[in-house]
Amino acid sequence: MKFNVDSIARRCSRLVGIGGILRDYCGEVKIIFSKALGEADSNLAEMMAVKESLLIFSVSRWNENHKLLIESDLSNAVKWTKHPIQHHDE
């Protein structure tokens, strides 16, 4: 199963929101979420989207017998998720 996640920021402020969509191997939509976060930077918002998708999947009926792939367009989110102890300045 694959969760596509993303964040969005208002141009004139630091107000951000997150969202995601979970699909099965046939592309059928299983779960959609969106959430306002308030003020944050884009890196934090993208990481919160990844975190939210993990939380949602962990309590779903698919978590015991399906693997999860999370797709994000922010390279730092991918790096930090794969290597949470290391610090990345990019």
Secondary structure, DSSP 8 states (H G I E B T S, - for coil): -EEEEEEEE-TTS-EEEEEEEEE-TT--EEEEEEEEEEE--HHHHHHHHHHHHHHHHHTSTTTTT---EEE-S-HHHHHHHH-TTS----
